[in-house]
């Protein structure tokens, strides 16, 4: 019998049970309430030009042609209510929250 170890499907699946959750936790930042906060590196956040602070939006950003510092997630029509201190829910990022002071290119004023 060989002393060489082989990787079986069962071993791989057992390992995945422990490795997959660690990868998910490493890709999100949890707020004190346990709600994941959207990160600037998130693919959706990058696609819509999300910034956690409207004051950090560069004037030359390609998606920020109409941006002004008064535009915030807190006064956006897409905001769906509080998700904790300083955070709100946004349908653009299901299951996660955004900063009240954040901004993205799909910002629209409350009517």
C-alpha positions in Angstrom: 0.0 0.0 0.0 1.2 3.5 -0.9 1.9 6.1 1.8 0.8 8.8 -0.8 -2.4 10.6 0.2 -5.1 11.0 -2.4 -7.8 13.7 -2.5 -11.2 12.2 -2.6 -14.5 13.9 -3.4 -15.6 13.3 0.2 -12.4 15.0 1.6 -12.9 17.9 -0.8 -16.6 18.4 0.3 -15.7 18.2 4.0 -13.0 20.9 3.4 -15.5 23.1 1.5 -17.8 23.2 4.5 -15.2 24.9 6.5 -13.5 27.0 3.8 -16.6 28.5 2.1 -17.9 30.4 5.1 -14.5 31.9 5.8 -14.4 33.2 2.3 -17.8 34.9 2.6 -16.9 36.5 5.9 -13.6 37.7 4.4 -15.5 39.5 1.6 -17.9 41.5 3.8 -17.6 43.7 6.8 -20.1 43.1 9.5 -21.6 46.1 11.3 -22.1 45.9 15.1 -25.6 44.7 14.4 -24.4 41.9 12.2 -25.7 43.4 8.9 -23.1 43.3 6.1 -22.1 46.7 4.9 -21.4 47.2 1.2 -17.7 47.6 0.4 -16.3 49.7 -2.4 -14.6 46.6 -3.8 -18.0 44.9 -4.3 -18.6 44.3 -8.0 -22.1 45.9 -7.9 -20.7 48.8 -5.9 -18.0 49.3 -8.5 -20.6 49.1 -11.3 -22.8 51.9 -9.9 -19.8 53.9 -8.6 -20.8 53.6 -4.9 -18.8 55.5 -2.3 -19.4 55.2 1.4 -19.0 59.0 1.8 -20.4 61.4 -0.8 -17.5 63.8 0.0 -15.1 61.2 -1.3 -16.5 61.1 -4.8 -13.8 62.3 -7.2 -14.9 65.2 -9.5 -13.4 63.3 -12.5 -15.1 60.0 -11.8 -16.8 58.9 -15.0 -20.1 58.1 -13.3 -20.2 61.3 -11.2 -20.9 63.9 -13.9 -24.0 65.2 -12.0 -22.8 64.5 -8.5 -23.0 67.1 -5.7 -22.2 66.6 -2.0 -25.8 67.2 -1.0 -26.7 63.9 -2.7 -26.6 61.1 -0.2 -28.1 57.7 0.2 -30.2 59.2 3.1 -32.0 61.5 0.7 -32.2 59.1 -2.3 -35.5 57.7 -3.5 -34.0 54.2 -3.5 -33.4 54.2 0.3 -35.7 51.8 2.1 -35.3 52.8 5.8 -32.9 52.4 8.6 -30.7 49.4 8.9 -29.0 50.6 12.0 -27.1 53.7 13.1 -25.8 55.5 10.1 -26.9 52.9 7.7 -29.9 52.3 5.4 -31.3 49.5 3.2 -31.0 49.8 -0.5 -32.6 47.5 -3.1 -29.4 47.8 -5.3 -27.6 45.8 -2.6 -30.1 43.2 -1.4 -29.3 41.8 2.1 -26.7 44.4 2.8 -26.8 48.0 3.9 -25.2 51.3 2.8 -23.9 54.3 4.6 -26.4 57.1 5.0 -23.7 59.5 3.8 -22.9 57.3 0.8 -23.6 58.0 -2.9 -23.8 56.1 -6.2 -24.5 57.0 -9.8 -28.2 55.9 -9.6 -29.0 58.4 -6.9 -32.3 60.1 -7.5 -34.0 62.7 -5.3 -36.9 61.9 -3.0 -40.1 63.1 -4.5 
